[in-house]
Amino acid sequence: MFIAASLLVLALEASGTATLPDISDARNDAVNVALTMDLVTTALAGNCAKLNAETRKQAEHARSLWKARNWYLVEPAHQYLVLVRAALAQQKGPGAGKHYYDRQKAQFVKQAQAALASYFPRGQPDAESCGTVVKLLSEGTMDLKQKPVVFETLTKIKAEMDAFRAK
């Protein structure tokens, strides 16, 4: 993920022109949902993997299923975030890009922490909560397409990131 985003930034810097992608609250919200879900699913599987070998196997498999279905939207979401940071830094100075990136990152980290707390109400993973997590991840209940507005926005961002890379 970070290599592809870094290549986008290098392409932006090489072009000498910082063309900002369309920035809106809806786009920022969609990117935050994608990156939050990536953090959440990774942490859920990681926490459940600590219970025992069988739960670890199930949790890791469920996370890999989620990733197989959603990564094509998560990666461009991160690329968008990095590209906006680089473009803002080029146009308005390094502080503007860093401020944007840090603000967005703080938001999705906070959302991920709140989500994790809701999946483990007793504060620690247990067989019941991990069974629920494995089921939700495996069945696609936590997939990005389950949020139609977010899914549509991320699909547009993916197309833009693909077009930018093709330049």
PERA-V593160 format. One record per residue. NEAR is the number of other ideal C-beta (glycine too) atoms within 10 Angstrom. Layout:
<<NEAR> <NEAR>>
This chain:
<<15> <10> <7> <14> <20> <13> <13> <20> <17> <11> <14> <21> <14> <8> <11> <7> <10> <17> <12> <14> <16> <11> <13> <10> <7> <14> <20> <19> <15> <25> <26> <21> <22> <28> <23> <20> <25> <23> <17> <23> <26> <14> <17> <28> <24> <14> <19> <28> <18> <12> <17> <12> <8> <9> <21> <16> <12> <22> <26> <15> <14> <23> <22> <14> <17> <27> <16> <9> <15> <22> <13> <13> <24> <22> <18> <28> <29> <19> <27> <28> <23> <21> <24> <22> <22> <23> <22> <21> <21> <20> <13> <14> <11> <12> <10> <15> <20> <13> <15> <19> <17> <11> <10> <18> <14> <10> <16> <22> <14> <12> <17> <21> <13> <11> <17> <15> <10> <9> <17> <17> <10> <8> <7> <10> <21> <14> <12> <10> <19> <25> <14> <14> <25> <22> <12> <17> <26> <17> <12> <14> <11> <20> <18> <24> <14> <11> <17> <9> <11> <21> <18> <13> <23> <25> <16> <16> <23> <18> <11> <17> <21> <11> <9> <17> <13> <6> <8>>
